[in-house]
Amino acid sequence: MPRTATLALPALLLLAACSGSDEDTAPGGVTQSEAAALNDAAAMLDANALAPDTVAQPKETP
């Protein structure tokens, strides 16, 4: 039994070390700052988007 405990303790310590970072994570596994940057980028893309009717449609050739 002592040998099992001796082997289990380092395994538990290694597992505890993999608990994550100090930053809170948002859904999807990204950090809060990464989620904010993605939201800002999406807002910029939405602000610069063209309406579908402003793009010229290709003319058919006879």
C-alpha positions in Angstrom: 0.0 0.0 0.0 2.8 2.5 0.7 4.2 2.0 -2.8 0.8 2.8 -4.3 0.6 6.0 -2.3 4.2 6.9 -3.3 3.3 6.6 -6.9 -0.1 8.2 -6.6 1.2 11.4 -5.0 3.4 12.6 -7.9 0.6 11.7 -10.3 -1.9 13.8 -8.4 0.5 16.7 -8.2 1.1 16.6 -12.0 -2.6 16.5 -12.6 -3.2 19.5 -10.3 -0.5 21.4 -12.2 -2.5 21.0 -15.4 -5.6 22.8 -13.9 -5.3 25.8 -16.3 -4.1 29.4 -16.2 -4.9 32.2 -13.9 -7.1 33.9 -16.5 -10.8 33.0 -16.6 -11.8 31.2 -19.8 -14.9 31.9 -21.8 -17.0 29.3 -23.5 -15.1 27.6 -26.3 -11.8 27.5 -24.5 -10.6 31.0 -25.2 -9.6 33.5 -22.5 -11.7 36.5 -21.7 -9.2 38.9 -23.5 -9.3 36.7 -26.6 -13.1 36.6 -26.6 -13.1 40.4 -26.4 -10.7 40.7 -29.3 -12.8 38.4 -31.4 -15.9 40.4 -30.6 -14.1 43.7 -31.5 -13.0 42.1 -34.8 -16.6 40.9 -35.6 -17.9 44.4 -34.9 -15.4 45.9 -37.3 -16.3 43.4 -40.0 -20.0 44.2 -39.5 -19.4 47.9 -39.7 -17.5 47.6 -42.9 -19.9 45.1 -44.6 -21.6 46.0 -47.8 -25.3 45.5 -48.5 -25.9 42.6 -51.0 -27.5 45.0 -53.5 -24.4 47.3 -53.7 -22.2 44.6 -55.3 -22.5 44.6 -59.1 -23.8 41.3 -60.4 -21.9 39.8 -63.4 -23.6 40.2 -66.7 -24.4 37.2 -68.8 -22.5 37.0 -72.1 -24.5 36.1 -75.2 
